[in-house]
Amino acid sequence: MSNITTEQLDKIAHLARLKIEETDKPKYCNDLSSILNLVEQINAEDTSNVSPSAHSLDVTQRVRPDEVTEKNEREKFQKIAPLTEAGLYIVPPVIE
Amino acid sequence: MHNKTLAEYSKDLQSKKYSSRELTQCFLDRIAQYDPTLNSFITVTAEHALNAADEADKKIKAGHAHPLAGIPVAQKDIFCTLDVKTSCGSRMLDNFIAPYDATVVKHFNHASMVMLGKTNMDEFAMGSSNETSFYGPVKNPWHTDCVPGGSSGGSAAAVAARLTPAATGTDTGGSIRQPAAFCGITGIKPTYGRVSRYGMIAYASSLDQGGPMAKTAEDLALLLNVMAGFDPHDSTSVDRPVSDYTQILNQSLKGLRVGLPKEFFGSGLDPKIAELTHQAAKELEKLGAEIIEISMSKLNLSIPAYYIIAPAECSSNLARYDGVRYGHRAEHPKDLIDLYVRSRSEGFGDEVKRRIMIGTYVLSAGYYDAYYIKAQKIRRLISEDYQNAFKQVDVILGPTIPTPPFKIGEKTSDPISMYLSDIYTIPVNLAGLPGLSMPAGFIDGKPIGVQLVGNYFEEARLLNVAHQYQQNTDWHKQSPEMFK
């Protein structure tokens, strides 16, 4: 039985770059614990001789020649950005 | 005018019985009249639609139009549409105007089909009831206090209420088939890789697959002819020729072997749905099919495996929403981490956060093998279960959903009970197979669907079986009284 504690919840939230409000934490701990208990049902199945399947058709990744196929449309794509300047995305300073 | 099949619209438009502009206006009027009740559209693109209709009319007049030219269609708001808001049902993308068209949308434009607007959906396609949408829940047209299913609930409700002749959906764990069943329409999830995912906002990339939703199997065949095909922009698109999906619609079902997995008829299934599923089997038997009881013992592992694999992929896919390049950005960030954390926490709703966090947990150091690799192994067992079944039968028949449509709000406080309703649809995604849901009756006035599953690239066969069934039944012809 997995039981997600508040400390674990904080750690997962940090890794996922999310913040869970204090008042919502008990509900999140409870929901995540229930989901983990659900998914742990797979442990009952012996899979020691089974190889993992990442893709239903077992195809391999296609590669293409290393050639430029798209034109640069920086201005168009930056038009939907929240904050840009001189062709750059603006974020808070990382190094003071 | 609003209750015809695509083949009928095609004939009427080509013979100039009415114009695409008149047809488009008819549906725009219905949307204006009924959608305030249903909430099935996030964006209605009326002006764009009428312009596209005029273009289609010109092509039809010139005599070189695609057979589906001028027929209106609605796009699920997960498909990027150039210069049109593409929200994916999320506050995160409430301000996102797509800078390009998804390949699927390009295909529809190329056929001169007319986009009416963008349909409501569960946030980032995560949900089975359309209640996780930032834009509010969609109502089921048959019972407006019930959910339409999800995540393509807006598309299903809009088709059922005849606000559009057809719509697109996407299906990661049942998101085309489950709402199709709940709304009394027909929907197909093609084989993984058959329809391009380019410009279709990602949830769980190894499972996501787009497909059409409409009133009849014949409509689906016509739409899939437009949607399917290899796309070099999608790295998992299958490079294999597309057949004409209408070609074998009229083939006889004589000798067709239909499997009924005995495990499907356990305690979780509403007995009335079990009965309707057996009735559907009998109908196919009358048409010459042979019904064979089969066993698929591993499918009960699919929900637990899915809720590892899908959240894992979602946590990775949704890492891109950082408040920097597009989408929601928190105000006055104090540093970069604060910008990420607050943009994401404000932009995502609870269900999306839950799945991101489960995915983050199962992929984190020390847990990866126990959860993710184990789930990938289970996935292989499920695929093998299907392949063994397809040695005995040509298609598998079963219920689409274990219960009739539930009430809005009934399951929102308990995510697990919501997850369990996808028991029959999820294994099909894990195996990457095509699956189709078609109307097969009613319980207390609420529509019930049955699901047909075929082997890889057997879409034409599923459409053939469904079409033959629909030639001999009229469940798919029923429409909700409130929206006649």
Interface residues (C-beta under 8 A of the other chain):
Chain A: I4 L9 I12 A13 L15 A16 R17 L18 K19 I20 Y28 D31 L32 S34 I35 L36 L38 V39 E40 Q41 I42 N43 E45 T47 V50 S51 P52 S53 A54 H55 S56 L57 V59 Q61 R62 R64 E73 K76 F77 K79 I80 A81 P82 L83 Y89 V91 P92 P93 V94
Chain B: N95 F96 I97 P99 T191 Y192 G193 S206 P232 S235 T236 V238 D239 K298 L301 I303 P304 A305 Y307 I308 S315 A319 D322 G323 V324 R325 Y326 G327 R329 P333 K334 D335 L336 I337 D338 L339 Y340 V341 R342 R344 S345 F348 K353 R354 I356 M357 I358 T360 Y361 V362 S364 Y371 I373 K374 A375 Q376 K377 I378 R379 R380 L381 S383 P415 I416 Y419 L430 A431 G432 L433 Y456
